[in-house]
Amino acid sequence: MSQTVAVVLAGGLGTRVAHLLPGVPKPMAPVSGKPFLEWVVRWLAQQ
């Protein structure tokens, strides 16, 4: 089995959603009770 390497781009200030997520970085925005970044990392781990 080969190993896959991934780079998750999670930078930026999130200025367009700042009014919806005050003080929360965009990758940490809650989606169904978990930070969005957690969903991405878990999905990648299953691939």
mmCIF file of the N, C-alpha and C atoms, coordinates in Angstrom:
data_MODEL
# 
_entry.id   MODEL 
# 
loop_
_atom_site.group_PDB 
_atom_site.id 
_atom_site.type_symbol 
_atom_site.label_atom_id 
_atom_site.label_alt_id 
_atom_site.label_comp_id 
_atom_site.label_asym_id 
_atom_site.label_entity_id 
_atom_site.label_seq_id 
_atom_site.pdbx_PDB_ins_code 
_atom_site.Cartn_x 
_atom_site.Cartn_y 
_atom_site.Cartn_z 
_atom_site.occupancy 
_atom_site.B_iso_or_equiv 
_atom_site.pdbx_formal_charge 
_atom_site.auth_seq_id 
_atom_site.auth_comp_id 
_atom_site.auth_asym_id 
_atom_site.auth_atom_id 
_atom_site.pdbx_PDB_model_num 
ATOM 1   N N  . MET A 1 1  ? 0.845   -1.166 0.000  1.00 0.00 ? 1  MET A N  1 
ATOM 2   C CA . MET A 1 1  ? 0.000   0.000  0.000  1.00 0.00 ? 1  MET A CA 1 
ATOM 3   C C  . MET A 1 1  ? 0.895   1.235  0.000  1.00 0.00 ? 1  MET A C  1 
ATOM 4   N N  . SER A 1 2  ? 0.569   2.205  -0.824 1.00 0.00 ? 2  SER A N  1 
ATOM 5   C CA . SER A 1 2  ? 1.371   3.426  -0.873 1.00 0.00 ? 2  SER A CA 1 
ATOM 6   C C  . SER A 1 2  ? 0.834   4.463  0.111  1.00 0.00 ? 2  SER A C  1 
ATOM 7   N N  . GLN A 1 3  ? 1.708   5.336  0.513  1.00 0.00 ? 3  GLN A N  1 
ATOM 8   C CA . GLN A 1 3  ? 1.338   6.375  1.462  1.00 0.00 ? 3  GLN A CA 1 
ATOM 9   C C  . GLN A 1 3  ? 1.060   7.663  0.697  1.00 0.00 ? 3  GLN A C  1 
ATOM 10  N N  . THR A 1 4  ? -0.011  8.329  1.052  1.00 0.00 ? 4  THR A N  1 
ATOM 11  C CA . THR A 1 4  ? -0.379  9.588  0.421  1.00 0.00 ? 4  THR A CA 1 
ATOM 12  C C  . THR A 1 4  ? -0.010  10.738 1.341  1.00 0.00 ? 4  THR A C  1 
ATOM 13  N N  . VAL A 1 5  ? 0.551   11.770 0.760  1.00 0.00 ? 5  VAL A N  1 
ATOM 14  C CA . VAL A 1 5  ? 0.897   12.973 1.512  1.00 0.00 ? 5  VAL A CA 1 
ATOM 15  C C  . VAL A 1 5  ? -0.087  14.062 1.119  1.00 0.00 ? 5  VAL A C  1 
ATOM 16  N N  . ALA A 1 6  ? -0.603  14.776 2.102  1.00 0.00 ? 6  ALA A N  1 
ATOM 17  C CA . ALA A 1 6  ? -1.555  15.849 1.824  1.00 0.00 ? 6  ALA A CA 1 
ATOM 18  C C  . ALA A 1 6  ? -1.134  17.116 2.544  1.00 0.00 ? 6  ALA A C  1 
ATOM 19  N N  . VAL A 1 7  ? -1.430  18.224 1.931  1.00 0.00 ? 7  VAL A N  1 
ATOM 20  C CA . VAL A 1 7  ? -1.219  19.530 2.545  1.00 0.00 ? 7  VAL A CA 1 
ATOM 21  C C  . VAL A 1 7  ? -2.578  20.197 2.624  1.00 0.00 ? 7  VAL A C  1 
ATOM 22  N N  . VAL A 1 8  ? -2.990  20.551 3.822  1.00 0.00 ? 8  VAL A N  1 
ATOM 23  C CA . VAL A 1 8  ? -4.285  21.207 4.017  1.00 0.00 ? 8  VAL A CA 1 
ATOM 24  C C  . VAL A 1 8  ? -4.024  22.696 4.175  1.00 0.00 ? 8  VAL A C  1 
ATOM 25  N N  . LEU A 1 9  ? -4.518  23.468 3.219  1.00 0.00 ? 9  LEU A N  1 
ATOM 26  C CA . LEU A 1 9  ? -4.348  24.916 3.282  1.00 0.00 ? 9  LEU A CA 1 
ATOM 27  C C  . LEU A 1 9  ? -5.438  25.485 4.183  1.00 0.00 ? 9  LEU A C  1 
ATOM 28  N N  . ALA A 1 10 ? -5.045  26.037 5.299  1.00 0.00 ? 10 ALA A N  1 
ATOM 29  C CA . ALA A 1 10 ? -6.017  26.541 6.274  1.00 0.00 ? 10 ALA A CA 1 
ATOM 30  C C  . ALA A 1 10 ? -5.594  27.910 6.791  1.00 0.00 ? 10 ALA A C  1 
ATOM 31  N N  . GLY A 1 11 ? -5.106  28.747 5.895  1.00 0.00 ? 11 GLY A N  1 
ATOM 32  C CA . GLY A 1 11 ? -4.657  30.075 6.303  1.00 0.00 ? 11 GLY A CA 1 
ATOM 33  C C  . GLY A 1 11 ? -5.660  31.145 5.924  1.00 0.00 ? 11 GLY A C  1 
ATOM 34  N N  . GLY A 1 12 ? -5.316  32.351 6.202  1.00 0.00 ? 12 GLY A N  1 
ATOM 35  C CA . GLY A 1 12 ? -6.162  33.491 5.872  1.00 0.00 ? 12 GLY A CA 1 
ATOM 36  C C  . GLY A 1 12 ? -6.907  34.006 7.082  1.00 0.00 ? 12 GLY A C  1 
ATOM 37  N N  . LEU A 1 13 ? -7.388  35.219 6.958  1.00 0.00 ? 13 LEU A N  1 
ATOM 38  C CA . LEU A 1 13 ? -8.068  35.863 8.077  1.00 0.00 ? 13 LEU A CA 1 
ATOM 39  C C  . LEU A 1 13 ? -9.561  35.568 8.133  1.00 0.00 ? 13 LEU A C  1 
ATOM 40  N N  . GLY A 1 14 ? -10.139 35.108 7.042  1.00 0.00 ? 14 GLY A N  1 
ATOM 41  C CA . GLY A 1 14 ? -11.574 34.823 7.040  1.00 0.00 ? 14 GLY A CA 1 
ATOM 42  C C  . GLY A 1 14 ? -12.419 36.074 7.167  1.00 0.00 ? 14 GLY A C  1 
ATOM 43  N N  . THR A 1 15 ? -11.997 37.138 6.512  1.00 0.00 ? 15 THR A N  1 
ATOM 44  C CA . THR A 1 15 ? -12.693 38.418 6.663  1.00 0.00 ? 15 THR A CA 1 
ATOM 45  C C  . THR A 1 15 ? -14.134 38.379 6.168  1.00 0.00 ? 15 THR A C  1 
ATOM 46  N N  . ARG A 1 16 ? -14.442 37.541 5.199  1.00 0.00 ? 16 ARG A N  1 
ATOM 47  C CA . ARG A 1 16 ? -15.816 37.489 4.679  1.00 0.00 ? 16 ARG A CA 1 
ATOM 48  C C  . ARG A 1 16 ? -16.777 36.791 5.624  1.00 0.00 ? 16 ARG A C  1 
ATOM 49  N N  . VAL A 1 17 ? -16.271 35.998 6.544  1.00 0.00 ? 17 VAL A N  1 
ATOM 50  C CA . VAL A 1 17 ? -17.147 35.309 7.505  1.00 0.00 ? 17 VAL A CA 1 
ATOM 51  C C  . VAL A 1 17 ? -16.899 35.765 8.942  1.00 0.00 ? 17 VAL A C  1 
ATOM 52  N N  . ALA A 1 18 ? -16.097 36.806 9.106  1.00 0.00 ? 18 ALA A N  1 
ATOM 53  C CA . ALA A 1 18 ? -15.750 37.271 10.454 1.00 0.00 ? 18 ALA A CA 1 
ATOM 54  C C  . ALA A 1 18 ? -16.982 37.671 11.255 1.00 0.00 ? 18 ALA A C  1 
ATOM 55  N N  . HIS A 1 19 ? -18.000 38.204 10.588 1.00 0.00 ? 19 HIS A N  1 
ATOM 56  C CA . HIS A 1 19 ? -19.217 38.602 11.307 1.00 0.00 ? 19 HIS A CA 1 
ATOM 57  C C  . HIS A 1 19 ? -20.016 37.393 11.789 1.00 0.00 ? 19 HIS A C  1 
ATOM 58  N N  . LEU A 1 20 ? -19.810 36.247 11.182 1.00 0.00 ? 20 LEU A N  1 
ATOM 59  C CA . LEU A 1 20 ? -20.499 35.019 11.596 1.00 0.00 ? 20 LEU A CA 1 
ATOM 60  C C  . LEU A 1 20 ? -19.723 34.248 12.661 1.00 0.00 ? 20 LEU A C  1 
ATOM 61  N N  . LEU A 1 21 ? -18.399 34.419 12.664 1.00 0.00 ? 21 LEU A N  1 
ATOM 62  C CA . LEU A 1 21 ? -17.526 33.660 13.566 1.00 0.00 ? 21 LEU A CA 1 
ATOM 63  C C  . LEU A 1 21 ? -16.585 34.598 14.313 1.00 0.00 ? 21 LEU A C  1 
ATOM 64  N N  . PRO A 1 22 ? -17.101 35.464 15.158 1.00 0.00 ? 22 PRO A N  1 
ATOM 65  C CA . PRO A 1 22 ? -16.207 36.415 15.832 1.00 0.00 ? 22 PRO A CA 1 
ATOM 66  C C  . PRO A 1 22 ? -15.175 35.711 16.717 1.00 0.00 ? 22 PRO A C  1 
ATOM 67  N N  . GLY A 1 23 ? -13.909 35.966 16.423 1.00 0.00 ? 23 GLY A N  1 
ATOM 68  C CA . GLY A 1 23 ? -12.829 35.399 17.222 1.00 0.00 ? 23 GLY A CA 1 
ATOM 69  C C  . GLY A 1 23 ? -12.498 33.949 16.930 1.00 0.00 ? 23 GLY A C  1 
ATOM 70  N N  . VAL A 1 24 ? -13.127 33.364 15.908 1.00 0.00 ? 24 VAL A N  1 
ATOM 71  C CA . VAL A 1 24 ? -12.886 31.954 15.574 1.00 0.00 ? 24 VAL A CA 1 
ATOM 72  C C  . VAL A 1 24 ? -12.219 31.889 14.203 1.00 0.00 ? 24 VAL A C  1 
ATOM 73  N N  . PRO A 1 25 ? -11.045 31.274 14.100 1.00 0.00 ? 25 PRO A N  1 
ATOM 74  C CA . PRO A 1 25 ? -10.426 31.110 12.782 1.00 0.00 ? 25 PRO A CA 1 
ATOM 75  C C  . PRO A 1 25 ? -11.318 30.254 11.879 1.00 0.00 ? 25 PRO A C  1 
ATOM 76  N N  . LYS A 1 26 ? -11.340 30.579 10.608 1.00 0.00 ? 26 LYS A N  1 
ATOM 77  C CA . LYS A 1 26 ? -12.215 29.890 9.657  1.00 0.00 ? 26 LYS A CA 1 
ATOM 78  C C  . LYS A 1 26 ? -12.076 28.364 9.687  1.00 0.00 ? 26 LYS A C  1 
ATOM 79  N N  . PRO A 1 27 ? -10.869 27.797 9.766  1.00 0.00 ? 27 PRO A N  1 
ATOM 80  C CA . PRO A 1 27 ? -10.773 26.332 9.811  1.00 0.00 ? 27 PRO A CA 1 
ATOM 81  C C  . PRO A 1 27 ? -11.390 25.714 11.065 1.00 0.00 ? 27 PRO A C  1 
ATOM 82  N N  . MET A 1 28 ? -11.581 26.520 12.094 1.00 0.00 ? 28 MET A N  1 
ATOM 83  C CA . MET A 1 28 ? -12.155 26.015 13.343 1.00 0.00 ? 28 MET A CA 1 
ATOM 84  C C  . MET A 1 28 ? -13.655 26.277 13.440 1.00 0.00 ? 28 MET A C  1 
ATOM 85  N N  . ALA A 1 29 ? -14.259 26.728 12.355 1.00 0.00 ? 29 ALA A N  1 
ATOM 86  C CA . ALA A 1 29 ? -15.701 26.976 12.348 1.00 0.00 ? 29 ALA A CA 1 
ATOM 87  C C  . ALA A 1 29 ? -16.436 25.673 12.642 1.00 0.00 ? 29 ALA A C  1 
ATOM 88  N N  . PRO A 1 30 ? -17.393 25.713 13.556 1.00 0.00 ? 30 PRO A N  1 
ATOM 89  C CA . PRO A 1 30 ? -18.102 24.484 13.906 1.00 0.00 ? 30 PRO A CA 1 
ATOM 90  C C  . PRO A 1 30 ? -19.035 24.015 12.788 1.00 0.00 ? 30 PRO A C  1 
ATOM 91  N N  . VAL A 1 31 ? -18.942 22.739 12.464 1.00 0.00 ? 31 VAL A N  1 
ATOM 92  C CA . VAL A 1 31 ? -19.824 22.091 11.483 1.00 0.00 ? 31 VAL A CA 1 
ATOM 93  C C  . VAL A 1 31 ? -20.309 20.800 12.125 1.00 0.00 ? 31 VAL A C  1 
ATOM 94  N N  . SER A 1 32 ? -21.583 20.729 12.401 1.00 0.00 ? 32 SER A N  1 
ATOM 95  C CA . SER A 1 32 ? -22.172 19.551 13.058 1.00 0.00 ? 32 SER A CA 1 
ATOM 96  C C  . SER A 1 32 ? -21.413 19.173 14.329 1.00 0.00 ? 32 SER A C  1 
ATOM 97  N N  . GLY A 1 33 ? -21.053 20.179 15.109 1.00 0.00 ? 33 GLY A N  1 
ATOM 98  C CA . GLY A 1 33 ? -20.442 19.923 16.409 1.00 0.00 ? 33 GLY A CA 1 
ATOM 99  C C  . GLY A 1 33 ? -18.941 19.716 16.430 1.00 0.00 ? 33 GLY A C  1 
ATOM 100 N N  . LYS A 1 34 ? -18.298 19.754 15.261 1.00 0.00 ? 34 LYS A N  1 
ATOM 101 C CA . LYS A 1 34 ? -16.843 19.577 15.197 1.00 0.00 ? 34 LYS A CA 1 
ATOM 102 C C  . LYS A 1 34 ? -16.244 20.701 14.360 1.00 0.00 ? 34 LYS A C  1 
ATOM 103 N N  . PRO A 1 35 ? -15.004 21.077 14.647 1.00 0.00 ? 35 PRO A N  1 
ATOM 104 C CA . PRO A 1 35 ? -14.347 22.069 13.795 1.00 0.00 ? 35 PRO A CA 1 
ATOM 105 C C  . PRO A 1 35 ? -14.216 21.539 12.360 1.00 0.00 ? 35 PRO A C  1 
ATOM 106 N N  . PHE A 1 36 ? -14.400 22.428 11.388 1.00 0.00 ? 36 PHE A N  1 
ATOM 107 C CA . PHE A 1 36 ? -14.310 22.037 9.985  1.00 0.00 ? 36 PHE A CA 1 
ATOM 108 C C  . PHE A 1 36 ? -12.993 21.325 9.688  1.00 0.00 ? 36 PHE A C  1 
ATOM 109 N N  . LEU A 1 37 ? -11.906 21.810 10.256 1.00 0.00 ? 37 LEU A N  1 
ATOM 110 C CA . LEU A 1 37 ? -10.601 21.196 10.014 1.00 0.00 ? 37 LEU A CA 1 
ATOM 111 C C  . LEU A 1 37 ? -10.560 19.746 10.482 1.00 0.00 ? 37 LEU A C  1 
ATOM 112 N N  . GLU A 1 38 ? -11.260 19.431 11.554 1.00 0.00 ? 38 GLU A N  1 
ATOM 113 C CA . GLU A 1 38 ? -11.308 18.044 12.030 1.00 0.00 ? 38 GLU A CA 1 
ATOM 114 C C  . GLU A 1 38 ? -11.981 17.147 10.996 1.00 0.00 ? 38 GLU A C  1 
ATOM 115 N N  . TRP A 1 39 ? -13.056 17.626 10.381 1.00 0.00 ? 39 TRP A N  1 
ATOM 116 C CA . TRP A 1 39 ? -13.723 16.852 9.327  1.00 0.00 ? 39 TRP A CA 1 
ATOM 117 C C  . TRP A 1 39 ? -12.754 16.553 8.183  1.00 0.00 ? 39 TRP A C  1 
ATOM 118 N N  . VAL A 1 40 ? -11.998 17.565 7.788  1.00 0.00 ? 40 VAL A N  1 
ATOM 119 C CA . VAL A 1 40 ? -11.058 17.405 6.675  1.00 0.00 ? 40 VAL A CA 1 
ATOM 120 C C  . VAL A 1 40 ? -9.975  16.382 7.022  1.00 0.00 ? 40 VAL A C  1 
ATOM 121 N N  . VAL A 1 41 ? -9.393  16.500 8.204  1.00 0.00 ? 41 VAL A N  1 
ATOM 122 C CA . VAL A 1 41 ? -8.315  15.591 8.611  1.00 0.00 ? 41 VAL A CA 1 
ATOM 123 C C  . VAL A 1 41 ? -8.832  14.164 8.748  1.00 0.00 ? 41 VAL A C  1 
ATOM 124 N N  . ARG A 1 42 ? -10.004 13.995 9.319  1.00 0.00 ? 42 ARG A N  1 
ATOM 125 C CA . ARG A 1 42 ? -10.573 12.640 9.447  1.00 0.00 ? 42 ARG A CA 1 
ATOM 126 C C  . ARG A 1 42 ? -10.865 12.030 8.075  1.00 0.00 ? 42 ARG A C  1 
ATOM 127 N N  . TRP A 1 43 ? -11.372 12.848 7.149  1.00 0.00 ? 43 TRP A N  1 
ATOM 128 C CA . TRP A 1 43 ? -11.655 12.349 5.804  1.00 0.00 ? 43 TRP A CA 1 
ATOM 129 C C  . TRP A 1 43 ? -10.351 11.918 5.132  1.00 0.00 ? 43 TRP A C  1 
ATOM 130 N N  . LEU A 1 44 ? -9.317  12.741 5.255  1.00 0.00 ? 44 LEU A N  1 
ATOM 131 C CA . LEU A 1 44 ? -8.033  12.389 4.651  1.00 0.00 ? 44 LEU A CA 1 
ATOM 132 C C  . LEU A 1 44 ? -7.471  11.104 5.242  1.00 0.00 ? 44 LEU A C  1 
ATOM 133 N N  . ALA A 1 45 ? -7.631  10.911 6.534  1.00 0.00 ? 45 ALA A N  1 
ATOM 134 C CA . ALA A 1 45 ? -7.109  9.713  7.196  1.00 0.00 ? 45 ALA A CA 1 
ATOM 135 C C  . ALA A 1 45 ? -7.785  8.448  6.682  1.00 0.00 ? 45 ALA A C  1 
ATOM 136 N N  . GLN A 1 46 ? -9.003  8.564  6.199  1.00 0.00 ? 46 GLN A N  1 
ATOM 137 C CA . GLN A 1 46 ? -9.741  7.396  5.703  1.00 0.00 ? 46 GLN A CA 1 
ATOM 138 C C  . GLN A 1 46 ? -9.415  7.067  4.251  1.00 0.00 ? 46 GLN A C  1 
ATOM 139 N N  . GLN A 1 47 ? -8.733  7.955  3.569  1.00 0.00 ? 47 GLN A N  1 
ATOM 140 C CA . GLN A 1 47 ? -8.448  7.746  2.141  1.00 0.00 ? 47 GLN A CA 1 
ATOM 141 C C  . GLN A 1 47 ? -7.256  6.841  1.939  1.00 0.00 ? 47 GLN A C  1 
# 
